[in-house]
C-alpha cells in the first residue's frame, strides 16, 4: 500500500511537471509566432502556430492567427476555416465572430449571414467595436453609405486608436471626395499606431 501511494505521488509530480513544461513551450511558440508575424515571416509564424496546436489543439488564438496568415497569403478558404475554428472554440470572442461576418459580407456577398454575426456580437455588447465595424460594412453594402459613415465617425471619435474603423472612415471620406477629412483621419491613425 505504501508503494502504491509513493507511485501515485511520483506520477502526479511528473504530470504537473509535464503540464508546466507544455504550457511554457506553448507560450514560447506563440511568442515566436508573434515575432515572426511582426517581421512579416508568415511561413515561420505558421510553423510556430502549428507547434502551439500540437501542444494544445483547442487554442483559439492560434487558429485565429493562422487565419490571419492565410488571409494575408490570399488563401481565403483556409483563412475562413481557421477563423471558423477559432470562433467555434471561443464563441464569445467578438473579434473572431466579426472576422467571419466580414468574410460573409465581402467575399461571399451574404448580407444575411453577416447580419447574423453582427447581431450576435451586438446582442452581448451594443458598443462592441468589432460588431459596429461590421454593422458599418453591412450598411455600406446595402447602399446606406451615410449610415456607415456615421457609425464609423462615432467609432473613430470614441476609439481613434482602432485602425480598422479609421481605414473604413477614411475610405468613406475619399469615396465622397472629402480628401482633406480622409487625410486627417489617416494622419491621426498613423500618429496613434506608428507601427
N, C-alpha and C positions, 0 to 999 in steps of 0.2 A: 504494500500500500504506500509505503514511504517512497519507493522508487517511482511509482506512478505520479505522485504529487510533484516530485522533482522533475520528471519528464514533462509534465504539464506546464510547470513554471518555465522551464527551458524553452519549450515550444512557443509559449506566449511571448517570451522575450525575443525570440527570433522573428516572430510575426511583427512585433512592434518595431523592431529594427528595420525589417524589410519594408514596412509601410512608410516609415520615416524616410528611408532611402529612396523609395519610389516617388514620394512627394517632392523631395529635393531634386531628383533627376527631372521630374516633370517641370518644375519651376525653372530649372536651368535651361531645358529645351525651349520652354516658352520665351524666356529672356533672349536666347539666341535667335529665335524666330523673329521677335520684335526688332532686334538689331538688324537682322538681315532684311526685313521689310523696310525699315527706315533707310537702309543703304541701297534699296532697290534690287537686291539679290533675291528675286522671287523663288528661284529653284532651291536655293539653300533654305529659305524660310519654309518652303513646302516640306522639305525633308525634316526639318526640326519639328514642324507641327505633326507630321506623321509619327515621329518619335513620341510626342506628347500623347497621341491617340493610342499608341501601342501600350503605354502605361495606363491611360485612363480613356477607354473608348467612349465615355459619356461626357467628355469635356466640351461643352457647348461653345466656349470661346475659341477653341482650336478649330472647330468646324467653321465658325464664322470667319475666322482669319483665313482659312483655306478658301472659303467662298470669295473673299476679297482678292486673293491671289488669282484664282481662276477668272474672276471678273476683269481684273487688270490684264490678263492674258487673252481676254475676249472669248474665253470658253464658257459661254453663258449657261450651258446645260449643267456642267459640273459646278459652276458657281451657285446656281439655283439649288442643286441637290445638297450642297454643303450648307447653304443658308437655311434650307428647309430642315435639315437635321439639327442645326443649332436651335431653331425655333421649336422643334419637337422636344428637345432636351430641356429647354428653358423657355416655356411658352409665355412667361410673364415679361420677358425682355422686349421692350418696345422697339429697340433698335433692330433686333432680328426680325420682328414682325413687319416693321416698316420697310426693311430691305426687300422682303418677299413681296410686299404690296407694290413697291416701285417696279419690281420685275414684272408683275402682272400688268401694271399700268403702261410702262414704257415699252417693254419687249413684246408682250402678248396683246396689248391694247384692250385688256379685260378690265374695264372700269368697275364692273360689279364685284369681282374678286378683290380688287384693290380697295374698294369701298368697305368690304367686309373687314379687311385688315385694319383700315383706318378706324372703323367703328369699334373694333376690338380694343385697339390701343386707347382711344379717347374715352371709352367706357370706364377705363380704370383711372385715367387722369386726363381731364379735359384740356389741360395745359401742356400735355406732353409734346416736346419739340418734334420728335420723330413723327408722331401722329399728325401734327399740324402741318409739317412739311409735306407729308403725303396728301393731306387734305388740299393744300395749295396746288399740288400737282394734278390731283383729280379735277379741281375747279378749272385749271388751265386746259386740261384735256376735254372738258365739257364745254369749252368756249367761254368760260367766265373768267377772263383774264383780270378784270378789275377785282374780283373776289380773291383770286390768287395773289394779286399784288398787295391787297390789304392784309391778308393773312401773313405774308412774308415780311411786310413792312413792320407789323406789330412784333413779329418774332425777332426781327433784326434790332428793333428798339430794346426789347427785353433781353436778348441774348446776342449781342454783336460779335461774340467770340465764335458763334456757330457758323462754320464755313459753308455748310450746305444751304442754309437759309440766305446767307449773304450772296452766294452764287446765283441762287434762284431769283432773288430780288434784283440783282444787277442785270440778269438776263431779261427780266420783265421790263426794267427801265430801258435797256438797249432796244428791246423789241418795239417800244414806243418812241424811239429816237430821243430818249431823255438821257443822252450820253453823259452829261455832267453829273447827274444823280447816280448813274451806274458806276462811274469812276470813283465818286465819293464813297460809295458802299464798298467797292473793292479795295480802295486805299485803307479804309477803316479795318476791313477784314485782314489785310496784309499786316497792318500795324499790330493787331491783336494776335495774329498767327504767323509770326515771321518764318516759320519752317515751311 
